[in-house]
Amino acid sequence: MQINPYLTFNGNCADAFSFYAKALGGTIVTMQTHGDSPMKDHVPAHWQDKILHAQLAVGGNVLMGSDAPPDHYAVPQGFSVSVQIASTSEAARVFQALAAHGNVTMAFDKTFWSPGFGMLKDQFGVNWMVNCAQPAVL
């Protein structure tokens, strides 16, 4: 079994996934628009360039997403995408990259469980927790 986060966006999924690919060091595997799909004739002209499905591969993990039609979009709340990273320096880099133009809710710093942990809401409204997977040295 594999469980993957699937994020929905308010028309800016392509921008978000390009940002995530750079911040996380991943590769966009799929970025299909409605206009490139068999459903293109069933979608308004202004929706043709919106993302029907995006998939980002990061190591052995997958992050997926799409644009939600305006009447189906809801602001993300009640969850965070949690990222576990082996090295403190890489965790700090990813945290800073994701925080660009976003809102840091807990600065990246040493905790009792980790040499580096932080939380943020990125510029697209998605909550993230970035954790260095090494145990803290007390």
C-alpha positions as CSV (number, residue, x, y, z in Angstrom):
1,M,0.0,0.0,0.0
2,Q,1.1,3.5,-0.7
3,I,-0.5,6.7,0.6
4,N,0.2,9.9,-1.3
5,P,-0.9,13.5,-0.5
6,Y,-3.2,14.9,-3.2
7,L,-3.4,18.7,-3.1
8,T,-6.0,20.8,-4.8
9,F,-5.4,24.4,-5.9
10,N,-7.4,27.4,-6.9
11,G,-6.1,27.6,-10.5
12,N,-2.3,27.8,-9.7
13,C,-1.4,24.1,-9.5
14,A,1.2,24.4,-12.3
15,D,3.0,27.2,-10.4
16,A,2.8,25.3,-7.2
17,F,4.2,22.1,-8.6
18,S,7.1,23.9,-10.4
19,F,7.9,25.6,-7.0
20,Y,7.7,22.2,-5.2
21,A,9.9,20.5,-7.8
22,K,12.6,23.1,-7.2
23,A,12.2,23.3,-3.4
24,L,12.1,19.6,-2.8
25,G,14.6,18.6,-5.6
26,G,11.9,16.5,-7.3
27,T,10.9,15.7,-10.9
28,I,7.5,16.5,-12.4
29,V,6.3,13.2,-13.8
30,T,2.9,14.4,-15.0
31,M,1.5,17.9,-15.7
32,Q,-1.7,17.3,-17.7
33,T,-4.0,20.2,-18.5
34,H,-7.7,19.8,-19.1
35,G,-7.1,21.0,-22.7
36,D,-4.7,18.1,-23.2
37,S,-7.2,15.5,-22.0
38,P,-10.0,13.6,-23.7
39,M,-12.3,15.8,-21.6
40,K,-11.3,19.0,-23.3
41,D,-14.6,19.5,-25.1
42,H,-16.4,19.3,-21.8
43,V,-14.4,22.1,-20.1
44,P,-14.9,25.9,-20.6
45,A,-12.2,27.7,-22.7
46,H,-10.9,29.5,-19.7
47,W,-10.3,26.2,-17.9
48,Q,-8.3,24.5,-20.8
49,D,-4.9,25.5,-19.3
50,K,-5.8,24.4,-15.7
51,I,-4.2,21.3,-14.3
52,L,-6.3,18.1,-14.5
53,H,-3.5,16.0,-12.8
54,A,0.0,16.7,-11.6
55,Q,2.5,14.2,-10.2
56,L,5.8,15.1,-8.6
57,A,8.4,12.4,-7.7
58,V,10.8,13.0,-4.9
59,G,13.0,10.1,-4.1
60,G,10.6,7.2,-3.7
61,N,7.7,9.5,-2.7
62,V,4.9,11.0,-4.8
63,L,3.0,14.3,-4.4
64,M,-0.1,14.7,-6.6
65,G,-2.4,17.6,-7.2
66,S,-4.8,19.4,-9.5
67,D,-6.8,22.6,-9.9
68,A,-10.3,22.5,-8.5
69,P,-13.1,24.3,-10.3
70,P,-13.9,27.5,-8.3
71,D,-17.2,26.1,-7.1
72,H,-15.4,23.0,-5.7
73,Y,-12.2,24.6,-4.3
74,A,-11.8,24.9,-0.5
75,V,-8.9,26.5,1.3
76,P,-6.6,23.8,2.7
77,Q,-7.0,23.3,6.5
78,G,-6.6,20.7,9.1
79,F,-3.6,18.9,7.6
80,S,0.1,19.4,6.8
81,V,2.4,17.7,4.4
82,S,5.2,16.2,6.6
83,V,8.7,15.9,5.1
84,Q,11.3,13.8,6.8
85,I,14.9,14.6,5.7
86,A,18.1,12.8,6.8
87,S,20.4,15.8,7.1
88,T,19.9,18.9,9.1
89,S,21.4,21.1,6.4
90,E,19.1,19.7,3.7
91,A,16.1,20.0,6.0
92,A,17.0,23.6,6.7
93,R,17.4,24.3,2.9
94,V,14.0,22.7,2.1
95,F,12.3,24.6,4.9
96,Q,13.7,27.9,3.7
97,A,12.8,27.1,0.1
98,L,9.2,26.2,1.0
99,A,8.9,29.3,3.2
100,A,9.7,31.7,0.4
101,H,6.8,34.2,0.2
102,G,4.9,32.0,2.7
103,N,4.3,32.3,6.4
104,V,6.6,30.5,9.0
105,T,4.4,29.3,11.9
106,M,7.3,27.6,13.8
107,A,10.9,28.6,12.9
108,F,13.2,25.8,11.9
109,D,15.2,25.0,15.0
110,K,16.3,22.2,17.4
111,T,13.6,20.4,19.3
112,F,13.7,17.7,21.9
113,W,13.1,15.1,19.2
114,S,15.1,16.5,16.3
115,P,18.1,18.7,15.5
116,G,15.9,20.6,13.2
117,F,12.1,21.0,12.8
118,G,9.9,23.8,11.5
119,M,6.4,24.5,10.3
120,L,5.1,26.8,7.6
121,K,2.2,27.7,5.3
122,D,3.6,28.1,1.8
123,Q,2.7,30.8,-0.7
124,F,0.0,28.5,-2.1
125,G,-1.7,28.0,1.3
126,V,-0.4,24.5,1.9
127,N,0.8,23.7,5.4
128,W,4.2,21.9,5.7
129,M,6.2,20.3,8.6
130,V,9.9,19.8,7.8
131,N,11.7,17.5,10.1
132,C,15.3,16.3,10.3
133,A,15.0,12.6,10.8
134,Q,18.1,12.3,12.9
135,P,17.4,12.0,16.7
136,A,18.1,15.0,18.8
137,V,21.2,15.1,20.9
138,L,20.2,16.1,24.4
